[in-house]
């Protein structure tokens, strides 16, 4: 097979494949359609950039795709996003998918850097889409540890503050179930559980990406965008750079300006009673957070409207009515933040919504995955018997296209050896860190992990839903029931982290492999970039957490950094140990109702016509404001309104600029968090407190 013929076929097949994928993504996952639409069609890109065919012919070796400048850019972008993701995790518990934003920042960073060096007279290495893919992969792997490492859920759920918040007299909430945050054990725990996930699906990457040709919509959309960045020309790139820098500067300066008015609790623009003091008491106000506005611009309209619906239902209706039952449903003398008082209803109803939504989607995705695997195996057997000339010809073409993906094969022994070594280390180290979790539970977890990781990755490839947290919750309830009252809470929370980390990291790696498939990047380089990013994240994520933990009152239910999922996860563990006896009066009936509501909404969404199903809210998103408040939902809805109006006024410009503007808003205020934390650690307080009182 000649190299010229191979590359011509690769160009043709890649064009056809991307057309099909773009069509499939836009039909099946409308939330990804906006990302795909921002780019010109692939055929147009090929016409605009005739050198694309030449690039296919001159693919750099995998050792050249990972560069020093790329690693430096990855560390900077990944670390910045660690801080941003950590703040969102500790405040509202919701972090948007920043893959596209990371790819954009990588492109803007390196493109600007190379332009400056060229103007200074230095010769620079061309910036390729393969290098862009490596930076994006490394950055995402880094900040994913901050998102999914448990800092906003099970790890903080082990702390003394969360133990006290759950109620020291609550049955099943054992005082032995406490382990306060520590930099050393957190870094060690992340290294042993996250690296296992890197190796678990390496032997099956060809099956998932090539044999089954799973869509992996997020990975595909990222690849299409990266290809577009390198095909759109310098004029569009300059507009994006200017837009990003403009809104980055505005957001950073706005964060700096707000700081001067926050001398005490509930001071500053973040507590501005936009809709009046009565609405403010129910958390209905705009808190002027550019991070939340930018997050709303990235999230889909359905996510933002679901958040607002949850806020209105809880803080606008339910909590005021339940508060009137004080003295009947719960004791008059208890503070509202007690788990036997109003806070108990907030937490457990949120748990019911999350479990209802998670259980339905878990069953649906597993059933869908198993059915799809059965059908594919059946079709494969039939094709072996009835293959005609056209199918054989297509198979030859597929082999030509796939050769770029499989020629730099990652040896099977690396995956198997790496998984066994890190699993053995985990089985030894984790019980030493957490004596409540017995070694044989960890062993069983790692025996089951490969099959769970495959099911999750297969489901994500079909539906774009990463069910890692739901697999973790299954482990949580199982271990809570098996470990007993004294050890149940710690064993459940840590076991949840073990399973969730393996399953999540392996799924993210498969998404990135799909991106590399379409950007013609080497899987070897992709795997190494993922490993570098994971190692960086295992250090920067705990450091980011302790930046907030030392500077602010993390875990205070009445403060800004509530860590809502910490109390939710601890109470799920208590439920697993004690059952429904831990619930306040009449809370069980309400939980039944909201659990059924979550299941019913999902069923209506899946079974009704699209024109009806598309309006069904997302129960998982509705649950967040139940505990956190309405303010961030209002901010995010402003972001979604900006995107909606922008598309109506100038659709073409919106498609180009929305990612850059949203990234600028998020990164600007996010970066201000660093000097704000340093000032707090240095005990330097703002000079002014702006606060509002009723006359």
C-alpha positions in Angstrom: 0.0 0.0 0.0 1.6 3.3 -1.1 1.9 6.3 1.2 0.4 8.6 -1.4 -2.6 6.4 -2.0 -3.1 6.0 1.8 -3.1 9.7 2.4 -5.5 10.4 -0.4 -7.9 7.8 1.0 -7.4 9.3 4.5 -8.4 12.7 3.3 -11.5 11.4 1.5 -12.6 9.1 4.3 -12.0 11.7 7.0 -14.2 14.1 5.0 -17.0 11.5 4.7 -16.7 10.4 8.3 -16.8 13.9 9.8 -19.9 14.7 7.7 -21.6 11.7 9.1 -20.5 12.4 12.7 -21.5 16.1 12.5 -24.9 15.1 11.3 -25.3 12.5 14.0 -24.2 14.8 16.7 -26.5 17.6 15.6 -29.5 15.3 15.5 -29.0 13.1 18.6 -27.2 15.6 20.9 -28.7 19.1 20.2 -26.6 20.5 23.1 -23.5 19.7 21.0 -25.0 21.1 17.8 -24.1 24.7 18.7 -20.4 23.7 19.1 -20.3 22.0 15.8 -22.2 24.8 14.0 -19.6 27.3 15.0 -17.3 25.9 12.3 -17.6 25.8 8.5 -18.4 22.4 7.0 -15.5 20.1 6.6 -15.6 20.2 2.8 -15.4 24.0 3.0 -12.5 23.7 5.3 -10.7 21.5 2.9 -11.4 24.0 0.1 -10.2 26.9 2.1 -7.1 25.1 3.2 -5.7 23.1 0.4 -2.6 22.5 2.5 -4.8 20.2 4.7 -4.0 17.3 2.4 -0.3 18.1 2.7 -0.6 18.1 6.4 -2.1 14.6 6.4 1.0 13.5 4.3 3.3 15.1 6.8 2.0 14.0 10.1 4.7 14.5 12.8 5.9 11.5 14.8 4.3 11.1 18.2 7.5 12.3 20.0 7.2 15.6 18.1 3.5 16.1 19.0 4.3 16.7 22.7 6.4 19.8 23.0 8.0 21.8 25.8 5.9 24.9 25.0 2.8 22.6 24.9 3.5 21.2 28.4 4.1 24.7 29.8 0.8 25.9 28.2 -1.0 22.8 29.6 0.3 23.5 33.2 -0.8 27.2 33.0 -4.2 26.4 31.5 -4.8 23.3 33.6 -3.8 25.1 36.9 -6.0 28.1 36.1 -9.0 25.8 35.4 -8.2 23.9 38.6 -8.8 27.1 40.6 -12.0 27.9 38.6 -13.4 24.4 38.8 -12.6 24.2 42.6 -14.4 27.5 43.3 -17.5 26.3 41.4 -17.3 22.9 43.2 -17.1 24.5 46.6 -19.8 27.1 46.0 -22.6 25.6 43.9 -21.3 22.1 43.0 -21.8 22.6 39.3 -18.9 22.7 36.8 -19.5 23.1 33.1 -17.7 21.1 30.4 -14.6 23.2 29.8 -13.1 20.9 27.1 -14.0 23.4 24.3 -12.7 26.3 26.3 -9.4 24.5 27.0 -8.9 23.8 23.3 -9.6 27.5 22.5 -7.2 28.8 25.1 -4.5 26.4 23.9 -5.0 27.7 20.4 -5.0 31.3 21.4 -2.0 30.9 23.8 0.4 29.2 21.3 -0.8 31.1 18.3 -0.2 34.4 20.1 3.2 33.2 21.4 4.5 32.1 18.0 3.3 35.4 16.4 5.2 37.4 19.0 8.4 35.3 18.5 8.2 35.6 14.8 7.9 39.4 15.1 11.0 39.4 17.3 12.9 37.5 14.6 12.9 34.0 16.1 12.1 30.9 14.0 9.3 28.9 15.6 8.0 25.4 15.0 4.6 25.4 13.3 1.6 25.0 15.6 -0.3 21.9 14.4 -3.7 20.6 15.3 -2.0 17.6 16.8 -0.1 19.8 19.3 -3.3 21.6 20.0 -5.0 18.3 20.8 -2.2 17.4 23.2 -2.5 20.6 25.1 -6.2 20.3 25.3 -5.9 16.7 26.6 -3.3 17.5 29.2 -5.2 20.6 30.4 -8.5 18.7 30.7 -6.9 15.8 32.5 -5.4 18.3 35.0 -8.6 20.2 35.8 -10.7 17.0 35.7 -9.1 16.0 39.0 -10.4 19.2 40.6 -13.9 18.5 39.2 -14.1 14.8 40.0 -11.5 14.2 42.7 -14.1 14.4 45.5 -13.1 17.9 46.9 -16.7 19.0 46.6 -18.3 15.7 47.7 -16.9 12.6 49.3 -13.5 13.8 50.5 -14.9 16.9 52.2 -17.8 14.7 53.4 -15.2 13.0 55.7 -14.4 16.3 57.5 -15.4 17.2 61.1 -17.3 20.2 59.9 -19.5 18.0 57.7 -19.9 15.5 60.5 -21.2 18.2 62.8 -23.4 19.6 60.1 -25.0 16.1 59.6 -25.8 16.1 63.4 -23.5 14.6 66.1 -26.5 12.8 67.6 -27.7 11.4 64.2 -27.8 7.6 64.3 -25.2 6.1 61.9 -23.1 9.4 61.9 -20.3 7.8 63.8 -17.5 10.0 65.3 -15.1 7.4 63.9 -16.1 8.6 60.5 -14.0 11.7 60.5 -10.8 12.5 58.5 -10.1 16.2 58.1 -8.5 17.4 54.9 -4.7 17.1 54.7 -2.5 17.9 51.7 -0.3 14.8 52.0 -3.0 12.1 52.2 -5.1 13.8 49.5 -2.3 13.9 47.0 -1.4 10.3 47.8 -5.0 9.1 47.5 -5.5 10.8 44.2 -2.3 9.4 42.7 -3.2 5.8 43.6 -6.9 5.9 42.5 -6.6 8.1 39.4 -3.7 6.4 37.7 -5.5 3.1 37.8 -8.2 4.5 35.5 -5.6 5.4 32.9 -4.6 1.8 32.2 -7.9 -0.1 32.6 -9.3 0.4 29.1 -6.1 0.6 27.0 -6.6 -3.0 25.7 -10.1 -2.0 24.5 -9.5 1.4 22.9 -9.5 -0.1 19.4 -12.8 -1.9 20.1 -14.5 1.2 21.4 -13.2 3.7 18.8 -12.7 1.7 15.6 -14.6 -1.6 15.8 -17.8 -0.2 17.4 -17.3 3.3 16.0 -18.9 4.9 19.0 -19.7 8.6 18.5 -18.4 10.0 21.8 -20.1 13.4 21.0 -17.9 15.6 23.3 -14.7 14.2 21.9 -16.0 14.5 18.3 -17.2 18.1 18.9 -13.8 19.0 20.4 -12.0 17.5 17.3 -14.3 19.4 14.9 -13.6 22.6 16.7 -9.8 22.1 16.8 -9.8 21.3 13.1 -11.8 24.5 12.6 -9.4 26.6 14.7 -6.6 25.6 12.3 -8.7 26.1 9.2 -10.5 29.4 9.8 -7.6 31.7 9.0 -5.9 34.5 11.0 -8.7 37.0 10.7 -11.2 34.9 12.8 -8.4 33.9 15.2 -7.5 37.6 15.8 -11.2 38.4 16.6 -11.3 35.5 19.1 -8.0 36.7 20.7 -9.3 40.2 21.1 -12.6 39.1 22.4 -11.1 36.8 25.0 -8.6 39.4 26.2 -11.2 42.1 26.4 -13.6 40.2 28.5 -10.9 38.5 30.5 -9.6 42.0 31.5 -13.1 43.3 32.3 -13.9 40.2 34.5 -10.6 40.4 36.3 -10.9 44.1 37.0 -14.6 43.7 38.1 -13.5 41.0 40.6 -10.8 43.4 41.9 -13.4 46.3 42.2 -15.9 44.1 44.1 -13.3 43.1 46.6 -13.2 46.6 48.1 -16.8 46.3 49.3 -16.6 42.9 51.1 -15.2 43.7 54.5 -17.6 41.4 56.3 -20.1 38.5 55.8 -23.0 39.3 53.5 -21.3 42.5 52.2 -20.6 43.6 48.6 -22.2 43.4 45.2 -22.5 39.6 45.6 -25.2 40.3 48.2 -27.0 43.1 46.3 -30.8 42.8 46.8 -31.6 43.2 43.1 -35.3 42.2 43.5 -35.8 43.6 47.0 -34.9 42.5 50.5 -37.7 40.0 50.8 -36.5 38.2 47.7 -32.9 38.5 48.9 -33.8 36.6 52.1 -35.0 33.8 49.9 -31.7 34.0 47.9 -33.4 35.6 44.8 -30.8 38.2 43.7 -28.2 38.8 41.0 -24.8 38.5 42.7 -22.7 40.0 39.8 -20.5 36.9 39.4 -18.9 36.9 35.9 -17.9 33.3 36.5 -21.5 32.2 36.8 -22.6 34.3 33.8 -19.8 32.8 31.7 -20.8 29.3 32.9 -24.4 30.0 31.8 -23.1 31.0 28.3 -21.4 27.6 28.0 -24.1 25.4 29.5 -27.2 24.6 27.4 -30.4 26.6 27.7 -32.1 23.5 29.2 -29.5 23.2 32.1 -29.9 26.9 33.0 -33.7 26.9 32.9 -33.8 23.7 34.9 -31.7 25.4 37.6 -34.1 28.4 37.7 -37.1 26.0 37.9 -35.5 24.2 40.8 -34.8 27.6 42.5 -38.4 28.8 42.2 -39.9 25.5 43.3 -37.7 25.2 46.4 -36.8 28.7 47.7 -39.9 30.4 46.2 -42.5 27.8 47.3 -41.4 24.8 49.4 -39.0 26.2 52.0 -41.3 29.1 53.0 -44.2 26.6 53.4 -42.2 24.1 55.4 -40.8 26.9 57.5 -44.4 27.6 58.6 -44.6 24.0 59.9 -41.9 24.8 62.5 -43.0 23.4 65.8 -45.2 20.8 64.1 -42.9 18.9 61.7 -39.7 19.7 63.6 -38.8 21.3 67.0 -39.2 25.0 67.4 -35.9 25.5 69.2 -33.7 23.9 66.5 -31.6 26.1 64.2 -32.5 25.9 60.5 -29.1 24.4 59.6 -29.8 21.3 61.8 -30.4 18.1 59.9 -33.5 17.6 62.1 -34.8 21.0 61.0 -35.4 22.7 57.6 -31.9 21.8 56.4 -32.8 18.1 56.6 -35.6 18.6 54.1 -33.3 20.5 51.8 -30.6 17.8 51.8 -32.7 14.7 51.6 -35.1 16.0 48.9 -32.0 16.9 46.9 -30.8 13.4 47.4 -34.1 12.0 46.2 -34.0 14.0 43.0 -30.4 13.1 42.4 -31.0 9.4 43.1 -34.1 9.3 41.0 -32.5 10.9 38.0 -29.3 8.9 38.4 -31.0 5.5 38.8 -33.2 6.0 35.8 -30.3 7.1 33.6 -28.1 4.3 35.0 -30.6 1.6 34.1 -31.4 3.2 30.7 -27.7 3.6 29.7 -26.8 0.0 30.8 -29.8 -1.4 29.0 -29.1 0.7 25.9 -25.4 -0.4 26.0 -26.1 -4.1 26.4 -28.8 -4.0 23.6 -26.4 -2.2 21.3 -23.6 -4.6 22.0 -25.9 -7.6 21.3 -27.1 -6.1 18.0 -23.5 -5.3 16.9 -22.3 -8.8 17.7 -25.3 -10.3 15.8 -24.7 -8.0 12.8 -21.0 -8.9 12.9 -21.8 -12.6 12.7 -24.2 -12.0 9.8 -21.7 -9.9 7.9 -19.1 -12.6 8.2 -21.5 -14.9 6.4 -23.1 -12.5 3.8 -20.3 -10.0 3.1 -20.6 -8.7 -0.5 -18.1 -6.8 -2.6 -19.3 -3.4 -1.4 -18.9 -4.3 2.2 -15.4 -5.7 1.6 -14.5 -2.6 -0.3 -15.7 -0.4 2.6 -13.7 -2.6 5.1 -10.6 -1.9 3.0 -11.3 1.9 3.1 -11.9 1.7 6.8 -8.6 -0.1 7.4 -6.8 2.6 5.4 -8.4 5.4 7.6 -7.9 3.5 10.8 -4.2 2.9 10.1 -3.3 6.3 11.4 -5.0 5.6 14.7 -3.6 2.1 15.2 -0.1 2.3 13.7 1.3 3.8 16.9 -0.2 1.0 19.0 0.0 1.1 22.8 1.2 -2.4 23.7 -1.2 -4.6 25.6 1.3 -5.3 28.3 1.5 -1.6 29.3 -2.2 -1.5 30.1 -2.3 -4.8 31.9 0.9 -4.2 33.9 0.1 -0.7 34.8 -3.4 -1.6 36.0 -2.1 -4.5 38.1 0.8 -2.4 39.7 -1.4 0.5 40.6 -4.2 -1.7 41.8 -1.8 -3.6 44.1 -0.5 -0.2 45.4 -4.1 0.9 46.1 -5.0 -2.3 47.9 -2.0 -1.8 50.2 -2.2 2.0 50.7 -5.9 2.8 50.9 -6.6 0.6 54.0 -3.6 2.2 55.7 -5.0 5.6 55.0 -8.6 4.5 55.9 -8.6 1.5 58.2 -12.4 1.5 58.1 -12.3 0.3 54.4 -11.0 -3.3 54.5 -8.5 -4.4 51.9 -10.7 -7.1 50.5 -13.4 -4.5 49.6 -10.7 -2.6 47.6 -9.6 -5.8 45.9 -13.2 -6.7 44.9 -13.6 -3.1 43.6 -10.6 -3.4 41.3 -11.8 -6.8 40.1 -15.1 -5.3 39.1 -13.7 -2.0 37.8 -12.7 -3.1 34.2 -16.2 -4.2 33.4 -17.8 -1.1 35.0 -15.4 1.1 33.2 -16.2 -0.6 29.9 -19.9 -0.3 30.4 -19.6 3.4 31.4 -17.3 4.2 28.4 -19.6 2.4 26.0 -22.6 4.3 27.4 -20.8 7.6 27.1 -19.8 6.8 23.5 -23.5 6.3 22.7 -25.2 9.0 24.9 -22.4 11.4 26.0 -23.4 10.8 29.6 -20.5 9.9 32.0 -22.2 7.8 34.6 -19.2 7.6 36.9 -20.9 9.3 39.9 -23.8 6.8 39.6 -21.4 3.8 39.7 -19.8 5.5 42.7 -23.2 5.8 44.4 -23.9 2.1 43.9 -20.5 1.4 45.6 -21.4 3.9 48.3 -24.7 2.2 49.3 -23.3 -1.3 49.0 -20.2 -0.6 51.2 -22.3 1.4 53.8 -24.6 -1.6 54.2 -21.7 -4.1 54.4 -19.3 -2.2 56.7 -21.6 -1.7 59.7 -22.5 1.4 61.8 -19.0 2.3 63.1 -17.1 2.0 59.8 -19.9 2.4 57.2 -19.7 6.1 56.5 -15.9 6.2 55.8 -15.9 2.9 53.9 -18.8 4.1 51.8 -17.3 7.5 51.0 -13.9 6.2 50.2 -15.2 3.2 48.2 -17.3 5.6 46.2 -14.2 7.6 45.4 -12.2 4.5 44.3 -14.9 3.3 41.8 -15.8 6.7 40.6 -12.2 7.7 39.9 -11.3 4.6 37.9 -14.5 4.8 35.9 -14.4 8.5 35.3 -10.7 8.8 34.2 -11.0 5.9 31.8 -14.1 7.5 30.2 -12.3 10.8 29.8 -9.4 9.0 28.2 -11.7 7.4 25.6 -13.3 10.8 24.8 -9.8 12.1 24.2 -8.9 9.1 22.0 -11.9 10.0 19.9 -10.6 13.6 19.6 -7.2 12.3 18.5 -8.9 10.0 15.9 -10.3 13.0 14.0 -7.3 15.3 14.5 -4.9 12.6 13.3 -3.0 12.8 16.6 -1.0 9.8 17.9 -2.7 7.7 20.6 0.8 7.2 22.2 1.2 11.0 22.6 -2.5 11.3 23.7 -1.9 8.7 26.5 1.3 10.4 27.6 -0.4 13.8 27.7 -3.2 12.3 29.7 -0.7 10.8 32.2 1.2 14.2 32.5 -2.1 16.1 33.0 -3.3 13.6 35.6 0.0 13.8 37.5 -0.2 17.6 37.4 -3.8 17.6 38.5 -3.1 15.3 41.5 -0.9 18.1 42.8 -2.5 21.3 41.6 -6.1 20.2 42.6 -5.3 19.6 46.3 -3.2 22.9 46.3 -6.2 24.7 44.8 -8.4 23.2 47.4 -6.2 24.3 50.3 -6.0 27.8 48.8 -9.7 28.1 49.5 -9.7 25.9 52.6 -7.2 28.2 54.4 -8.4 31.5 53.0 -12.2 31.1 53.4 -14.8 29.4 55.6 -15.2 26.3 53.5 -18.1 24.1 54.5 -20.2 26.8 56.3 -23.8 26.2 55.2 -24.6 29.9 55.6 -21.5 31.1 53.8 -20.4 31.4 50.2 -18.4 28.1 50.1 -21.2 25.7 51.2 -19.8 22.6 49.5 -23.3 21.3 49.0 -22.5 17.9 47.8 -20.3 17.1 50.9 -23.4 17.0 53.2 -25.4 15.2 50.5 -22.8 12.4 50.1 -22.4 12.0 53.9 -26.1 11.7 54.4 -26.3 9.2 51.5 -23.8 7.1 53.4 -25.8 7.5 56.7 -28.9 6.4 54.8 -27.0 3.3 53.6 -26.0 2.5 57.2 -29.3 3.3 59.0 -32.0 3.4 56.3 -34.9 5.9 56.4 -34.9 6.3 60.1 -32.4 9.2 59.6 -35.0 11.3 57.9 -37.0 14.2 59.6 -40.8 13.9 60.0 -42.8 13.8 56.7 -39.5 14.0 54.8 -39.8 10.4 53.6 -43.1 11.1 51.8 -41.7 14.2 50.1 -38.6 12.1 49.1 -40.8 9.5 47.5 -42.7 12.2 45.6 -39.6 13.8 44.2 -37.9 10.5 43.4 -41.0 9.6 41.4 -41.0 13.0 39.8 -37.4 12.6 38.6 -38.2 9.2 37.1 -41.4 10.5 35.5 -39.8 13.5 33.9 -37.1 11.4 32.4 -39.7 8.9 31.0 -41.7 11.7 29.5 -38.6 13.1 27.9 -37.6 9.8 26.4 -41.0 8.5 25.3 -42.8 11.7 24.2 -42.4 13.4 20.8 -39.3 15.6 20.5 -41.3 18.8 20.5 -42.6 17.9 24.0 -39.5 16.0 25.3 -37.1 18.9 24.7 -39.0 21.0 27.3 -38.6 18.5 30.1 -36.3 19.8 32.9 -33.2 18.0 34.2 -33.9 16.7 37.7 -30.2 16.6 38.5 -29.9 20.3 37.8 -33.1 21.1 39.6 -31.6 19.6 42.8 -28.7 22.0 43.1 -30.6 25.2 44.0 -32.6 23.2 46.6 -29.6 23.3 48.8 -27.4 26.1 47.5 -29.9 28.9 46.7 -31.4 30.7 43.7 -28.7 33.4 43.1 -26.4 31.4 40.9 -29.3 30.1 38.8 -30.2 33.8 38.1 -26.6 34.6 37.0 -26.5 31.6 34.7 -29.9 32.4 33.2 -28.5 35.8 32.3 -25.7 34.1 30.5 -28.1 31.9 28.6 -30.2 35.0 27.7 -27.1 36.8 26.4 -26.4 33.8 24.1 -30.0 33.6 22.9 -30.2 37.3 22.0 -26.8 37.3 20.4 -27.7 34.4 18.1 -30.9 36.2 17.2 -29.1 39.5 16.4 -26.0 38.1 14.6 -25.9 34.3 14.5 -22.6 34.1 12.6 -20.7 36.4 15.0 -22.2 34.6 18.0 -21.1 31.2 16.8 -17.5 32.6 16.5 -17.3 34.7 19.7 -19.5 33.0 22.4 -16.7 30.5 23.4 -14.1 33.2 23.5 -16.3 35.7 25.5 -17.5 33.0 28.0 -13.9 31.8 28.5 -12.8 35.3 29.2 -15.5 35.9 31.8 -14.8 32.7 33.6 -11.0 33.0 33.5 -10.8 36.6 34.5 -12.8 36.4 37.7 -11.3 32.9 38.3 -7.8 34.3 38.1 -8.7 37.1 40.6 -9.4 34.3 43.1 -5.7 33.8 43.5 -4.7 37.3 44.7 -8.0 37.5 46.7 -7.0 34.2 48.5 -3.4 35.6 49.1 -4.9 38.8 50.6 -7.2 36.7 52.9 -4.3 34.5 54.1 -2.3 37.7 54.8 -5.2 38.9 56.9 -5.6 42.0 54.7 -9.3 42.9 54.8 -11.2 45.2 52.3 -11.9 48.7 53.6 -15.6 48.9 52.9 -18.7 46.9 53.8 -21.7 47.5 51.5 -24.8 46.0 53.1 -28.6 46.7 52.9 -31.1 46.7 55.7 -34.9 47.0 55.8 -36.1 50.4 57.1 
